[in-house]
Amino acid sequence: MAPASASGIDPGEEHARRAQQALMERPELSIRTRITVVFVLIFILCSSITVAAVMLLSRFEAKIDFLERTSTYSFEIEEARRNEKNFFLYGTGLPEALASATLARIHLQRNARQLRSAVGAEKYDEMQSSLERYRALLEQLVDTRATSTGGAARGEIEVLLRTEGAQLLNDVEEMIDRERTAVASMLHTAMVAAFAFLGFMLLVMVLFGGFVVRAVVSPLNRFMEYVSRIGAGNYEPIRPVRRYRDEFSSLALAFNRMLGEIVSRQEQLVQSGKMAAVGTLTSGIAHELNNPLNNIGLTVETLLDDSEGYSDEQRHRMLEQAYTQVERASTTVRNLLDFTRKDRSAFTDVSLAGVVQSTLRLVANEAKLAGVHCELSLNGTVPPIRGNPHDLQQVFLNLVLNAIQAMPNGGTVRVSAACHDDCVRVDVSDEGNGIPAERLDEIFDPFFTTKDIGQGTGLGLSVSRSLVEKHEGRITVTSEPGEGTTFSVHLPTRAGSHPVEG
């Protein structure tokens, strides 16, 4: 946490406000809007493909219908040719041949539009002319037969009939082959289009899956990281990651408001813990203040009763003693005010040895009244760390007070500090009854206490752990029933280089 600025605005609050503002300033593009746009695009593409498929099927149906009509026309031509041959071989079938040719002409005229579209107007006209010549030749043959014209004319008509008939069959077979080829091509195109559509849908699924991952899954993973970070005690506000604002931005705003409330409630909890510790220290503080006040009162009373009976030197010495007692009382009050004030001090270089020593001075009278002796052991040079001295003092004050209260019949509280690699470890040990193993996991829970009702709030250890974690450290406990308890505070030598702001 950083100190308040000259303008009176707390930097942590300013940092959170800027984070909220940055989240709100981005253009809004909600997930719902993006999903709607994606589905609309997919619908348009699928609709286009469906329309294309319907058009292809319609053409395919038209081709099949045309082939059926063409087959009927071809059948009539073939019937006319078969009856024509029967006539020349057996002298029968000429009327049937003419009837089949007439039906073929009807089919040709009835399907003129489709035929022109399939073979072209010029080819259609040629087919129609050829069919008319074929029918005319059949009619001539009928007339020749009726008038018993000579065989020479009949032979010439036979040659022409065969020529025109062969041309008609060639034309219709060519047309049928062309249409069959077109139908086969359309079937092949439909198959290719089906596989292409399958590949397209696979691509769409991959793209949509990527979109869902980017729009939903990735933010969810980030928020899971945020939750883990908050659970670890890092209350840094969430800042924008993407260029636009969506539903997750609203969630981030709610998270930031929650973080602000957590920081505020944590500060209240810390302050409540301080007040609880002050309540415990009351008797010792009262004793610490009463002694100098009594001395001052006796000195002043003596001077008032018989100031003339003392020399100037004696009066000066008595006033010096009174002033010394005033300084003693002022120091006690100042230490108490420094401990209880609500501060937002920045992390600075802190001497843990000095913090521990000032804490022991603060509890000296409480320990004396309880018949407890406090021992301090500094193993080697304890390097300074980055931290908040008032928060660290509350941690050690809570631990030492707990140790004193764990020994109602007196004993020794041992406080030791030593450096281990890049970590400073401070142990606070007592000679009390210890803590049962099944309750060790609960002692850091808020409002959990093993003391009698009215003897403790259950906030001390919870607040202490929170403050230690804010310094990127950890607090552990070991206890053996009947042999005492040891709380160990592990603090990195560079803890708090980048303090978390609320």
Secondary structure, 3 states (H helix, E strand, C coil): CCCCCCCCCCHHHHHHHHHHHHHHHCCECCHHHHHHHHHHHHHHHHHHHHHHHHHHHHHHHHHHHHHHHHHHHHHHHHHHHHHHHHHHHHCCCHHHHHHHHHHHHHHHHHCHHHHHHHHCHHHHHHHHHHHHHHHHHHHHHHHHHHHCCCHHHHHHHHHHHHHHHHHHHHHHHHHHHHHHHHHHHHHHHHHHHHHHHHHHHHHHHHHHHHHHHHHHHHHHHHHHHHHHHHHCCCCCCCCCCCCCECHHHHHHHHHHHHHHHHHHHHHHHHHHHHHHHHHHHHHHHHHHHHHHHHHHHHHHHHHHHHCCCCCHHHHHHHHHHHHHHHHHHHHHHHHHHHHHCCCCCCCEEECHHHHHHHHHHHCHHHHHHHCEEEEEEEECCCCCEEECHHHHHHHHHHHHHHHHHCCCCCEEEEEEEEEECCEEEEEEECCCCCCCHHHHHHCCCCCCCCCCCCCCCCCHHHHHHHHHHHCCCEEEEEEECCCEEEEEEEEECCCCCCCCCC
